[in-house]
Amino acid sequence: MFAGIDVASERHMLARLDAQGVPLGKPVPITEDREGYDALLRLLGPPPVLVAMEATGHYWKNLYAVLVAAEHNVVLLNPLKTRRFQDSALERTKTDAIDAVGIARFAFEKRPETTQLHGKREPTPTVDGTGRPVQATLAARASLQFQGRSSLSLLAR
């Protein structure tokens, strides 16, 4: 099964597709409380289900935690990616239900990798291949600029 969740502050929308990409009923609203999460887990059935949702503000965090704890495969998507995908389907109307179906369809067609938040550290961005973190390079540059100004002021005396 594939699921798409349109994330919101108080009420999320869940759409489900079977293994062939056929919708399983109509999209269902899920409330942001214990009863809503219980209903979500009941509708998803036994794990693992590939559940895709957009990382919208901080609203996705509780959903993510509940789904991962229930051993579902959760994918956090960039909203721009899903918007482009839905635009390619020439869907002109925008509702929470349509967005949830679009996210589920994205999961079905693209089969994105499960998002792992813990245990993987992103590499620190570096400048010019020096291996030094960007922050350290910028701090060193600022220090050199300050030292240069100090030296110039001594020469001017």
Sequence and secondary structure as in RCSB ss.txt:
>XXXX:A:sequence
MFAGIDVASERHMLARLDAQGVPLGKPVPITEDREGYDALLRLLGPPPVLVAMEATGHYWKNLYAVLVAAEHNVV
LLNPLKTRRFQDSALERTKTDAIDAVGIARFAFEKRPETTQLHGKREPTPTVDGTGRPVQATLAARASLQFQGRS
SLSLLAR
>XXXX:A:secstr
 EEEEE  SSEEEEEEE TTS B SS EEEESSHHHHHHHHHHH SS  EEEEE  TTTHHHHHHHHHHTT EEE
EE HHHHHHHHHHTT     HHHHHHHHHHHHHHH       SS      BSTT S BHHHHHHHHHHHHHHHHH
HHHHHH 
